[in-house]
Amino acid sequence: MKLSTVALMIFLTANAWGSLSFRDDFSGYLDGSTGEPNWEPLSIGWRVEGGRYLNDEPVRCFTLVKPIPYARKLIVEATLRIEGKVSDGWKVAGVVVYRDGRNYWHLALVESPDSQGARHFFELQEMFQGRWLAQGLPETKLTPEESFNPGIEWEYGK
């Protein structure tokens, strides 16, 4: 999936830090850079190009916002535009609230494999202590808000 991140805003509140706001539209980076010093790619394939942050790797890959400390309350707003796909398997692009490789949440735009109709939907999933889909496991099960509708479809280029 070719991912184009066109804007990101993060707001957080933590007792020790007070309030902090971070905004990045990627217009201030050199083409070909990896987004440093504000971004820390955890995999290859991340690059700035024409004011967009791009990745077209066919595997799970994250990049972190370096200026953001741990927080008790976090509000994330992001604009993602999916421009195309690079495989016929599962395709996922989104925003991750990341503690480490064994603990994170992701809110993502997903496309099922072409063989399953290439359906588009949203998902909110948790990796907890190395267990994927922890939000649905008996010992860590969460109840989704009624207003969350993962059946809403998204479109390429929008």
Residue, then its C-alpha position, 0 to 999 in steps of 0.5 A: m500500500k502506498l501511504s501518503t501522510v499529508a498532515l499530523m497533529i498530536f496533542l497531549t496532556a501529562n501531569a509532569w509535562g503540562s500540555l504539548s502540541f506537535r504539528d507536522d505537514f512535512s513541507g519543511y524537510l528535504d526530499g529523500s530525508t527520513g523526517e529526522p529530527n522529528w521522526e524516527p523510522l523503525s524500518i526502511g522505506w520512509r521518505v519525505e517527497g514533495g511535502r508528504y511522508l511516504n512508505d511503500e514497504p509491503v511489511r508492517c513498518f512504523t515511524l515515531v514522533k520523537p518530540i512526544p513524551y509518554a502521556r496520560k491523555l493523548i489526542v491524535e489527529a491525522t490525515l492519511r491518503i492511500e495512493g495505491k497498493v503494492s501487494d494483493g494481500w492484506k493492506v494496512a495503513g494508519v496511526v499507532v500509539y506506540r509504547d514498544g514493539r510488544n505494546y501499541w494500539h493502531l487505528a487503520l485503514v484496511e484493505s482485505p486481500d484481492s482474493q477476498g474482494a479487496r474490501h475497505f474498512f477501518e480497524l482499531q486493534e491492540m498489541f498487548q504484551g506481544r499478543w495481537l488482537a488483545q482487545g478481543l481476548p477474554e482476559t483483556k477484552l474491551t467493549p467498543e463504543e456504539s458510535f464506532n462504525p468500522g464498516i465505513e468505507w474509505e477510498y484511494g486518493k481521498 
